[in-house]
Amino acid sequence: MSRAWSLLAVAFALLASGCASVRTLDAAQPGAPIIYSGTRLDWYSLQGGCCPMDRFGAEAPRYAGLDLPASALLDTLLLPFALAAELGFGLGVQGGR
């Protein structure tokens, strides 16, 4: 049983580092989408979008189809913060670079 948990932890770590939601929020590119940004980046990539760096400020994960459900879940959890940021409310939250 512990081996299964170890594999799950490794898989999660690999997916989290390549998660589109984390990439787009870390990029903090002015004018980039905020609401469901990771989900939108994955979908953009799956539809053959040409320039994710220009639009989102981040490259899409290599396996966007695999990342899509995790990004949708994370984007949903972060939705209140994304809405506040989109509406211009300053929450005073800082991080990243």
Phi, psi and chi 1 to 4 in degrees:
 res  aa     phi    psi   chi1   chi2   chi3   chi4
   1 MET       -  -38.6 -175.6   72.6  159.8      -
   2 SER   -68.0  -28.7   70.2      -      -      -
   3 ARG   -66.5  -39.0 -177.8  179.3  174.0  141.7
   4 ALA   -63.3  -41.2      -      -      -      -
   5 TRP   -66.1  -36.8  -77.1  109.0      -      -
   6 SER   -64.1  -44.8  -62.6      -      -      -
   7 LEU   -64.1  -39.8  -70.2  174.3      -      -
   8 LEU   -63.8  -41.3 -175.3   61.6      -      -
   9 ALA   -64.4  -41.5      -      -      -      -
  10 VAL   -65.2  -43.5  169.3      -      -      -
  11 ALA   -62.4  -42.3      -      -      -      -
  12 PHE   -63.3  -42.8  179.3   75.6      -      -
  13 ALA   -62.3  -40.6      -      -      -      -
  14 LEU   -67.5  -41.3  -70.4  173.5      -      -
  15 LEU   -70.7  -38.4  -75.0  175.4      -      -
  16 ALA   -65.0  -36.8      -      -      -      -
  17 SER   -70.5  -23.4   65.7      -      -      -
  18 GLY  -107.2    8.9      -      -      -      -
  19 CYS   -65.1  129.8  179.3      -      -      -
  20 ALA   -62.4  -35.8      -      -      -      -
  21 SER   -62.8  -44.8  -63.4      -      -      -
  22 VAL   -64.9  -42.1  172.8      -      -      -
  23 ARG   -62.6  -45.8  -72.7 -179.4 -178.8 -165.1
  24 THR   -70.5  -38.1   55.5      -      -      -
  25 LEU   -71.0  -32.5  -66.2  174.6      -      -
  26 ASP   -71.6  -31.1 -170.5   39.1      -      -
  27 ALA   -68.1  -38.3      -      -      -      -
  28 ALA    48.8   47.0      -      -      -      -
  29 GLN   -79.8  128.1  177.4  175.3  -21.8      -
  30 PRO   -59.5  134.1  -21.1   31.0      -      -
  31 GLY    85.4   -7.1      -      -      -      -
  32 ALA   -76.7  152.0      -      -      -      -
  33 PRO   -59.2  144.2  -14.9   22.9      -      -
  34 ILE  -110.0  -45.3  -63.6  173.0      -      -
  35 ILE   -74.6  123.6  -62.0  173.5      -      -
  36 TYR    52.4   42.2  -79.5   94.2      -      -
  37 SER   -63.7  -42.1   60.3      -      -      -
  38 GLY   -68.4  -42.1      -      -      -      -
  39 THR   -62.5  -41.8  -56.0      -      -      -
  40 ARG   -67.1  -37.9  -68.0  165.6   74.6  175.4
  41 LEU   -64.0  -44.8  173.8   57.7      -      -
  42 ASP   -60.4  -46.8  -76.1  -25.8      -      -
  43 TRP   -63.8  -41.7 -171.1 -106.3      -      -
  44 TYR   -57.9  -44.0 -179.5   79.7      -      -
  45 SER   -66.0  -42.6  174.6      -      -      -
  46 LEU   -65.6  -28.0  -70.5  170.8      -      -
  47 GLN   -87.2    3.1  -62.0  -60.6  -45.5      -
  48 GLY    85.4   26.2      -      -      -      -
  49 GLY   -56.9  140.4      -      -      -      -
  50 CYS   -85.4  -32.8   70.5      -      -      -
  51 CYS  -135.9   69.8  -46.3      -      -      -
  52 PRO   -63.7  -31.6   21.5  -29.6      -      -
  53 MET   -65.0  -38.4  -77.0  -61.5  -71.7      -
  54 ASP   -69.9  -37.5  -66.5  -21.0      -      -
  55 ARG   -87.6  -40.4 -174.8  165.8  179.9  168.8
  56 PHE  -113.3  -15.1  -64.1   92.2      -      -
  57 GLY    77.9   13.7      -      -      -      -
  58 ALA  -152.9  150.5      -      -      -      -
  59 GLU   -79.4  148.3  -72.9  -66.1  -25.7      -
  60 ALA   -73.6  150.4      -      -      -      -
  61 PRO   -61.8  154.0  -19.5   29.0      -      -
  62 ARG   -59.3  -39.9  179.2  175.8  -67.2  174.8
  63 TYR  -113.4   74.5  -57.7  104.9      -      -
  64 ALA   -61.9  -35.8      -      -      -      -
  65 GLY   -64.8  -34.5      -      -      -      -
  66 LEU   -75.8  -32.4 -150.1   86.2      -      -
  67 ASP   -79.9  -22.5 -177.7   64.5      -      -
  68 LEU   -55.0  -49.3 -174.4   61.0      -      -
  69 PRO   -62.6  -40.4  -19.7   29.3      -      -
  70 ALA   -66.6  -40.0      -      -      -      -
  71 SER   -66.7  -39.8  -72.9      -      -      -
  72 ALA   -62.3  -40.7      -      -      -      -
  73 LEU   -65.9  -48.2  176.5   64.0      -      -
  74 LEU   -64.3  -41.6 -175.4   57.7      -      -
  75 ASP   -63.0  -35.5  -74.9  -22.6      -      -
  76 THR   -67.5  -41.6  -59.4      -      -      -
  77 LEU   -64.5  -33.5  -67.5  172.6      -      -
  78 LEU   -91.7    2.9  -63.3  175.1      -      -
  79 LEU   -55.9  -43.8 -174.1   59.1      -      -
  80 PRO   -58.5  -39.0  -23.3   32.4      -      -
  81 PHE   -70.1  -38.5  -61.6  106.1      -      -
  82 ALA   -65.5  -41.6      -      -      -      -
  83 LEU   -64.2  -41.9  -72.7  171.9      -      -
  84 ALA   -61.6  -43.4      -      -      -      -
  85 ALA   -65.5  -40.7      -      -      -      -
  86 GLU   -65.6  -35.8 -170.4   70.6   32.3      -
  87 LEU   -82.5   -5.5  -66.6  172.6      -      -
  88 GLY    90.5   12.6      -      -      -      -
  89 PHE   -77.5  127.6  -67.2  108.8      -      -
  90 GLY   -85.7  114.8      -      -      -      -
  91 LEU   -93.3   -7.9  -61.8  175.8      -      -
  92 GLY    68.2   23.3      -      -      -      -
  93 VAL   -94.9  128.2  177.3      -      -      -
  94 GLN  -131.2  155.4  -66.7 -177.0  -11.1      -
  95 GLY  -179.5 -171.1      -      -      -      -
  96 GLY    68.9 -133.6      -      -      -      -
  97 ARG   -79.5      -  -59.5  174.3 -160.9 -171.3
